[in-house]
Amino acid sequence: MASPTSTTEEHQPWAGRVIRHDDFAKTLQARRETLGEPNMPRNAGSRRTLSKVALLTAIKDVGGDW
């Protein structure tokens, strides 16, 4: 089943703040230059589904490091 496509007649324009992608990218680049790259901890993986475990095992078997 396909999702219906909305029309402009059905929805009001977004009233919130609009940020252009290139403006956001410039802001993010400046922030990273000032503060450095964040050191984000990896997920412990204690609640992975069997299919996710199988996927990560297959990636590791072909030499990947996820």
C-alpha positions in Angstrom: 0.0 0.0 0.0 1.4 3.4 -1.0 1.4 6.3 1.3 -0.8 9.2 0.1 1.0 12.3 -1.0 -0.1 15.5 0.8 -1.0 18.6 -1.0 -0.3 22.2 -0.1 -4.0 22.8 0.3 -4.1 20.2 3.1 -1.3 21.5 5.3 -0.2 24.9 6.6 3.4 26.0 6.0 5.9 25.2 8.8 5.7 27.9 11.4 8.9 26.9 13.2 12.5 28.0 12.7 13.8 26.9 9.3 17.6 26.2 9.0 19.2 25.8 5.7 21.5 22.8 5.4 24.6 24.7 4.3 24.1 27.2 7.1 23.9 24.4 9.7 27.0 22.7 8.2 29.0 26.0 8.5 27.8 26.4 12.1 28.7 22.8 12.9 32.1 23.0 11.3 32.9 26.2 13.3 31.8 24.5 16.6 33.9 21.4 15.9 36.9 23.6 15.1 36.5 25.4 18.4 35.6 22.4 20.7 37.0 19.5 18.8 35.3 16.3 17.8 33.1 14.8 20.5 34.3 11.5 22.0 31.0 9.5 21.9 31.0 6.2 23.7 29.8 3.2 21.7 26.7 1.4 22.5 27.3 -1.6 24.8 25.0 -3.8 22.6 23.4 -5.6 25.5 19.9 -5.5 24.0 20.6 -6.4 20.4 18.2 -8.6 18.4 19.3 -11.9 17.0 19.2 -10.4 13.5 21.5 -7.6 14.5 23.9 -10.0 16.2 23.9 -12.0 13.0 24.6 -8.9 10.9 27.4 -7.8 13.0 28.9 -11.3 13.0 28.8 -11.3 9.2 30.4 -7.9 9.0 33.2 -9.1 11.3 33.6 -12.3 9.3 34.4 -10.4 6.1 37.0 -8.2 7.9 34.8 -5.3 8.9 35.0 -3.6 12.3 31.7 -2.3 13.4 
